[in-house]
Amino acid sequence: MDDTNALYLSYILNAIAEYLNIIMSFFRIIALTIILTRAGLELSPKQLRKLKGTVPILAFTPCIVEACVCAATSYLFFNVLEPDVNLKMGLAMCFVGG
């Protein structure tokens, strides 16, 4: 009798977990939308003109650093000797990783 109860309980928990994953992904999308909307409302064109050098640096620096680190690690660990291939691999990982 205990085995059947445990079996039913695990089935019910699996069914609930699937629905919770769907619901939580919906709430994550809503939260991301709210965060991006609020962040976008804070920026005015006047502020962007004032910070015209800072905004591109903050936008592209993480991507460039991640691509260079991936290129260096691919050179060290995988022995890929062409630097352009290493950099392309790093940029691809950076773009996919988000």
C-alpha positions in Angstrom: 0.0 0.0 0.0 2.9 2.3 0.7 4.4 1.7 -2.7 1.2 2.6 -4.6 0.8 5.8 -2.5 4.4 6.8 -3.3 3.8 6.1 -7.0 0.7 8.2 -7.0 2.5 11.0 -5.1 5.4 11.0 -7.5 3.0 11.1 -10.5 1.1 14.0 -8.9 4.3 15.9 -8.1 5.6 15.5 -11.7 2.3 16.8 -13.1 2.4 19.8 -10.8 6.1 20.5 -11.6 5.3 20.6 -15.3 2.6 23.1 -14.7 4.7 25.2 -12.4 7.5 25.3 -15.0 5.0 26.7 -17.5 3.6 29.2 -15.0 7.0 30.3 -13.8 8.3 30.9 -17.3 5.3 33.1 -18.0 6.0 35.1 -14.9 9.7 35.4 -15.9 8.7 36.8 -19.2 6.4 39.3 -17.6 9.1 40.4 -15.1 11.7 40.8 -17.8 9.3 42.9 -19.8 8.6 45.1 -16.8 12.3 45.5 -16.0 13.2 46.4 -19.6 10.3 48.8 -19.9 11.2 50.6 -16.7 14.9 50.7 -17.8 13.9 52.1 -21.2 11.7 54.8 -19.7 14.7 56.2 -17.7 16.7 57.0 -20.8 16.0 60.2 -22.6 17.6 61.3 -25.9 19.2 64.3 -24.0 20.9 61.9 -21.5 22.0 59.6 -24.4 23.7 62.6 -26.2 25.4 63.5 -23.0 26.7 60.0 -22.5 27.4 59.2 -26.2 30.9 57.8 -25.5 29.9 55.8 -22.4 26.9 53.9 -23.8 28.8 52.1 -26.6 31.6 51.2 -24.3 29.2 49.7 -21.8 27.4 47.9 -24.6 30.3 46.4 -26.4 33.0 45.9 -23.8 31.5 42.7 -22.2 31.1 41.1 -25.6 34.7 41.9 -26.7 36.2 40.7 -23.4 34.2 37.5 -23.5 35.2 36.9 -27.1 38.9 37.4 -26.4 38.8 35.2 -23.3 37.0 32.4 -25.3 39.6 32.9 -28.1 42.5 32.6 -25.6 41.0 29.5 -24.0 40.3 27.8 -27.3 43.9 28.5 -28.3 45.2 27.0 -25.0 42.9 24.1 -24.6 42.0 23.0 -28.1 45.3 24.0 -29.9 43.5 25.9 -32.6 46.3 27.9 -34.1 44.4 30.3 -36.4 43.6 33.5 -34.4 40.6 34.4 -36.7 39.0 31.0 -36.0 39.5 31.5 -32.3 38.0 34.9 -32.4 35.0 33.6 -34.5 34.5 30.8 -32.0 34.6 33.4 -29.1 32.2 35.7 -30.9 29.8 32.9 -31.6 29.8 31.8 -28.0 29.3 35.4 -26.9 26.3 35.8 -29.2 24.7 32.5 -28.3 25.3 33.0 -24.6 23.6 36.3 -24.5 
